[in-house]
Amino acid sequence: MPKIAPFRGLRFAKDDLARVIAPPYDVISPADRKTLGERSPHNVAHVDLPEGEGDSKYAHAAELLSEWTKTGVLAPDDEAVILPYHQAFSAPGGGSEVVRKGFFALLRLSAYEAREVLPHERTLSGPKEDRLKLFVATRTNVSPVFVLYSDPEHAVDHALSKTRQNLAELETEDGIRHRLMRVSDRAALERTVQVLSRAPVLIADGHHRYETALRFEGEVDAARAASDRPPAPERAAHRWVLAYFVNQDDPGLLVLPTHRLVHGVQIDASTLSQKAAPYFNQFSSQAHDLTALLRTMADGRDRTPTFAAVFPDGNSLILSLREDVGAASIPGLRERPKALWRCDVAVLHGAILEGMLGIDQAAQAAQTNLVYVKDTHEAVRRILQKEGSVLFLMNATPVRQVREVAMAGEVMPQKSTYFYPKVPTGLVMHVLDPDVEI
């Protein structure tokens, strides 16, 4: 079962946190990167998304981290702790404020085959090469992996809430309020470690970072063996990855949909309706009545996989998989693992994109004919402006489905989940020194 541990994290000691934290590197646009860099010479984006030509940018990131540590900009905790971290926010589009409660700690690296840490999506090689070069240069885990654990009794939250000390409170430009805390009480730490050891944990976000950390551990161990150095101990820092843990039963855990805009494929409402008729119930709708369309989609998802196809003329089809049709009979879906047959996104990618539109799994992975759009209104605007041939509006994927697929040893299509909000980078870091035990 998974192992977690408190740690002596590296944190900004002097700066206003609002000026030095940043979104995860993979959602920062060039314009955002410029803004973040101008916000503070110590903004973590200078390290996590370094600028420069070739591999010299990674060396520059390492130099910055070293300088910040030597000058006291960054300082380690004086003892091993767990850092509770809460985000108060409203869902995009409005609604009442909710609070997502989690904590930062270390997670022992473990190959997926051990079934202690479960993935739910495949990764691409390009981002992993970039992250590995940053790991090697900086020897620091700058950005956390987002992990879900099972604790229906909320025992961890109860244990950590008793003795936590406030470290920082801030509000970012997106209106999200952040609260970072610290727990050093031994009983609370031991209880948290014990609860997390009961069942496998699930990677919600940060698969590339996790797999990069695994590879880094292997390369460090291989280099030590090649130079006749003794193996690093079990609790060597490079064997553990920085993680943000959230209870999968936390009421503030929000998953949003990511919609699919299809281009370069000729398809109209009549043709799709004809192809889908043997397998899907269909309901006509209009994109201009988006609220009603989304409500009908949501009503159907509890019974059977449901999504909507929106066309450039505004006509829409709500497609619900027929309950009297076995998934094993549907081309494009029957070839996929059974664990995916009840998932909206998997049914769309298998039965519709591959089986009816001819966009095979390789083209899907390469995004040859697909654009992923998170904002619902933007997605509808783009299809009505004829930026694609059809838009598929999706329901959010329930966390229980993600876990069921992962527990079955399978992975979901790309962009099946969008956990909101993202976890910022820069609240705490983990130094990957193989000669130091955590």
Residue, then its C-alpha position, 0 to 999 in steps of 0.5 A: m500500500p502507498k507510503i506518505a511522509p511529512f517533510r522539511g519542505l522548502r518555502f518562500a520565507k520573505d516574499d508575498l506569496a501572491r507575487v511568487i506562486a504561479p499556475p502549473y507550468d503546462v497551463i501558462s501561456p507565453a503572455d502569462r509567463k511574461t506577466l508572472g516574470e514581471r511580477s517578481p524576480h522570485n516568481v517560481a515561474h522563473v524556475d518551473l518554466p525557465e526561459g532561454e535557448g536549449d538546455s541552458k535554461y535548465a542550468h539557469a533555473a538551477e542557479l536561481l534556486s541555489e541563489w534563492t536558498k543561499t540568500g534566504v529567499l527560500a528556507p526549509d522547515d525546521e522539522a518534518v511537517i504536513l502542510p494543510y492547504h485549502q482553496a475557497f472558490s466558486a465554480p466557473g459560471g457562478g454558484s456558492e463558494v466551496v472549500r477544497k481541503g487537502f494537504f502537502a506531504l511526500l509520496r513514496l515513488s512506486a511503479y504503476e505495476a505495484r498498484e499502490v499509485l494508480p494513473h488514469e491517463r496516458t502521458l506524452s514523451g515530450p513533456k516528460e523529457d522537459r521535466l526530467k531535464l529540470f529535475v536533473a538540473t535543479r535536483t528539486n521537485v518544484s511542482p506537486v502531483f495532485v493525488l486522491y485518497s479514500d477516507p469516507e470517515h474524514a479521519v485525516d481532516h479531523a486529525l489535521s484540524k486539531t493542531r494546525q498553525n496558519l502560515a499564509e492567507l492570500e487571494t489570487e487574481d482569479g478570486i480564489r482564496h488560499r490558506l496554507m497551514r502547518v501541522s507538526d503534532r506527532a499523533a496527527l502526522e502518524r494518523t494521517v500516514q496510517v489512513l493513507s496506507r489503507a488503499p491505493v491512491l489515484i493520480a488526479d493531475g500531474h501524471h507527467r511529473y510523477e513518471t518523471a520523478l520515477r525516472f529520475e529515481g532510477e537514473v540516480d540509482a543507476a549512476r550511483a551503481a555505475s560509480d561503485r557508490p553504495p545504494a541510497p537508503e529507502r528514505a533518501a529524498h529522491r525516492w519521494v515525490l511532492a504531492y497534494f492530497v485530497n480526499q475523494d469524498d471531500p465536498g469541495l472536490l470539483v471536476l469540470p468537463t472538457h469539450r471536444l471541437v472536431h475539425g477536418v472531418q466532414i459530418d452534419a447532423s443528419t449523417l451523424s444521426q443516421k450513424a448513431a441511430p442503432y446505438f443511441n437515443q437522440f433528442s433534438s435541441q438548439a445551442h441558443d438554449l444552452t441552459a436547457l441543453l446542459r440540463t437535459m445532458a445532466d439528467g441523462r448521465d446517471r442512467t447511461p453515457t450522454f453527451a451533445a453534438v452541436f453543429p455550426d448552424g446551432n442544431s444540436l443532438i443529445l445522444s444517450l447510449r441505448e440501454d438495450v444495446g450492449a457496448a460489445s456490439i458497438p464498433g469502436l467501443r467494443e475494442r475498448p476495455k469493459a471498465l470504460w463502457r459506462c464513461d461518457v468520454a470513453v463512449l464518445h471517443g470509441a463509438i463516435l470519434e473512432g467508430m463513426l468519424g474515423i478518428d482513430q486512437a493515434a489521431q486522437a492522441a496527436q489531436t489531429n482533428l480535435v481541439y479541447v475547450k474547457d469553457t462551455h460558452e467559448a466552445v459553443r461560440r467557436i462552433l457557431q463561428k464555424e471553427g469546426s464541423v461538430l462540437f461535442l459538449m460533455n458532462a463532467t466525469p464523476v470521481r467514482q468512475v475515474r477510480e473504477v477505471a484506474m482500479a481495473g488497471e485501465v486508463m481514460p482518454q485524454k482530457s477526461t478530467y479537469f479538477y478545478p481549481k489547479v494547485p499552484t506551484g511555489l507554495v512548497m518544494h521538495v529537494l531531491d538529494p539522494d544523500v539526505e533522508i527525509 
